[in-house]
Amino acid sequence: MFNPKKQNKMNKAELVDAIAAESKLTKADSQRALVGFGSFSVSKRAARNGRNPQTGKAIKIAAKKVAKFKAGAELAKTVNR
């Protein structure tokens, strides 16, 4: 099972297995649910200056990696109906 606290990479087969286990679907049904869904990637966000909204004091925000999601054609089509 996927553990978000571990810094593991998950391939598509492992994602299908995790979806099947959590949703009680078959692996084949889980695979079909991913078709046209979209893709995830990792993007680097640069360090920047920010402001504490409570105090107004300037703060430094460290650089970090963030997860990005790009919706697939099927998902975008369904959402935009």
ROKOL-323594 format. One record per residue (C-alpha): residue in three letters; x, y, z. Coordinates in steps of 0.05 Angstrom, whole numbers, plus 32768, in hexadecimal, padded with zeros to 4 digits. Layout:
<pts>
alaXYZ
...
</pts>
This chain:
<pts>
met800080008000
phe801780477FF1
asn8036806C802C
pro803980B8801F
lys806D80C18056
lys809F80968030
gln80C380B97FF7
asn80B380817FC5
lys80A380897F7C
met806580647F65
asn805E80497F1F
lys801C803F7EFB
ala80177FF57F0D
glu802080057F57
leu7FEC803C7F52
val7FBB800B7F33
asp7FC97FDA7F6B
ala7FBE800F7FA0
ile7F7D80277F80
ala7F637FDF7F7A
ala7F747FD17FC3
glu7F5480107FDF
ser7F1680117FB3
lys7F077FC67FB1
leu7F087FCA7F65
thr7F2B7F977F39
lys7F6F7FAA7F1D
ala7F507FAC7ED7
asp7F1A7FDD7EEE
ser7F4E80077F12
gln7F79800A7ED3
arg7F3D80217EA9
ala7F2D80577EDC
leu7F7280767ECF
val7F6B807A7E83
gly7F6280C27E6F
phe7F6680DA7EB8
gly7FA681017EB4
ser7FEE81017EC9
phe801781167F05
ser805C81357F05
val808D81567F35
ser809D81A07F2C
lys80D181CA7F51
arg80B8820A7F72
ala80EE823F7F7C
ala80FB82607FBF
arg80D682A27FC7
asn80C482D87FF8
gly808082D88018
arg805982FA804E
asn803A82DF808E
pro7FF082F28086
gln7FE682F880D2
thr8021832580E2
gly80338343809E
lys807B833080AA
ala80A5831D806D
ile80BB82D4806D
lys80E682A88040
ile80C4826C8020
ala80F482348010
ala80F982127FCC
lys80D481D07FC8
lys80B9819B7F99
val806E81997F8D
ala803F81687F6B
lys801E817F7F2B
phe7FE2815F7F09
lys7FCE81677EC1
ala7F8881507EB1
gly7F8181207E77
ala7F54812D7E3B
glu7F1C81007E56
leu7F1B81217E9A
ala7F1D81677E7E
lys7EE581567E4D
thr7EB9813A7E86
val7EC681767EB4
asn7EB781A97E7D
arg7E73818D7E6A
</pts>
